[in-house]
Amino acid sequence: MGVEKNIEILAKSSSSDTPYTVRCYFEENKISFFCSCPAGDNRKLCKHVRQIIAGDDSILYDINQKKELEEINNSLQKTQIPLLLLEISKSEYLLEETKRNIKKAKKKLENVILNKLKQ
């Protein structure tokens, strides 16, 4: 990177036909994002930014912005963001696995308490 640059992407809104503007700021070895949605206005990581950093082109209001999305994602590869996304993905998988295990354990407990197990 090294050069200051900004990219704007129009992101689909689930609540209206008016798109949100996601701005990607490149400065030295840093990338930052801002979204004009209510969550973004409150400096929260919104779904629009998450989808853009994931490279999900379904968020694009203007499908002709695929090149800009690709440019952002190529630049992200030089940051720690891909590793953090991987960490989140692994943690979400473990969480879902834990939820399944809890459900099984509760069912077993129910069977034991209600004498549903075969003797």
C-alpha positions in Angstrom: 0.0 0.0 0.0 2.0 3.0 1.2 -0.2 5.4 -0.9 -3.2 7.1 0.5 -6.3 6.1 -1.4 -10.0 5.9 -0.8 -12.6 3.6 -2.4 -16.4 4.0 -2.1 -18.8 1.1 -2.5 -22.5 1.4 -2.6 -24.0 -1.4 -0.4 -27.5 -2.7 -0.6 -29.8 -1.8 2.3 -32.2 -4.4 3.6 -34.6 -1.7 4.8 -34.8 0.6 1.7 -34.0 1.0 -1.9 -31.4 3.7 -1.1 -27.9 2.2 -0.8 -25.4 2.9 2.0 -22.0 4.2 1.2 -19.1 2.2 2.5 -15.8 4.0 2.4 -12.5 2.2 2.5 -9.5 4.3 3.5 -6.0 3.1 2.7 -3.2 4.9 4.6 0.3 3.5 4.8 -0.2 0.0 6.1 -3.6 0.6 7.5 -7.1 0.0 6.1 -10.2 1.5 7.8 -13.8 1.4 6.9 -16.8 3.7 7.5 -20.4 2.9 6.5 -23.3 5.4 6.3 -25.8 2.9 7.9 -27.1 3.4 11.4 -24.6 0.9 12.9 -21.7 2.5 11.0 -22.8 6.0 12.2 -22.4 4.6 15.7 -18.9 3.3 14.8 -20.0 -0.4 14.9 -18.8 -3.1 12.6 -21.9 -3.4 10.4 -23.0 -6.2 8.1 -22.1 -4.1 5.0 -18.5 -3.8 6.0 -18.3 -7.5 7.1 -19.6 -8.6 3.7 -17.2 -6.3 1.8 -14.2 -7.6 3.7 -15.4 -11.1 3.1 -15.5 -10.4 -0.6 -19.2 -11.0 -0.9 -20.4 -9.3 -4.0 -24.1 -9.9 -3.2 -23.8 -6.7 -1.0 -23.0 -4.6 -4.0 -25.8 -2.1 -5.0 -24.0 -1.5 -8.3 -22.7 -4.8 -9.7 -20.2 -2.8 -11.8 -18.2 -2.2 -8.6 -16.8 -5.7 -8.5 -13.4 -4.3 -9.5 -13.4 -2.0 -6.5 -14.4 -4.9 -4.2 -11.6 -7.0 -5.6 -9.1 -4.1 -5.1 -10.2 -3.8 -1.5 -9.8 -7.6 -0.9 -6.4 -7.7 -2.5 -5.2 -4.9 -0.2 -6.7 -6.7 2.8 -4.4 -9.6 2.2 -1.5 -7.4 3.4 -3.2 -6.9 6.8 -4.1 -9.1 9.7 -7.8 -9.0 8.7 -7.8 -12.3 6.9 -6.4 -14.0 10.0 -9.0 -12.4 12.2 -11.8 -13.5 9.8 -10.4 -17.0 10.0 -10.3 -16.9 13.8 -13.9 -15.7 13.9 -15.0 -18.5 11.5 -13.3 -21.2 13.6 -14.8 -19.8 16.8 -18.3 -19.7 15.2 -17.9 -23.3 14.1 -16.8 -24.3 17.7 -19.7 -22.4 19.1 -22.2 -24.2 16.9 -20.6 -27.6 17.7 -20.9 -26.7 21.4 -24.5 -25.8 21.0 -25.1 -29.2 19.4 -23.3 -31.0 22.2 -25.4 -29.1 24.8 -28.6 -30.0 23.1 -27.6 -33.7 23.1 -26.6 -33.6 26.8 -29.9 -31.9 27.7 -31.8 -34.7 25.8 -29.8 -37.4 27.6 -30.6 -35.7 30.9 -34.2 -35.5 30.0 -34.2 -39.2 29.1 -32.6 -40.1 32.4 -34.8 -37.9 34.6 -38.0 -39.1 32.8 -36.9 -42.7 32.7 -37.0 -42.8 28.9 -33.8 -44.8 28.6 -34.1 -48.5 27.9 -33.3 -50.4 31.0 
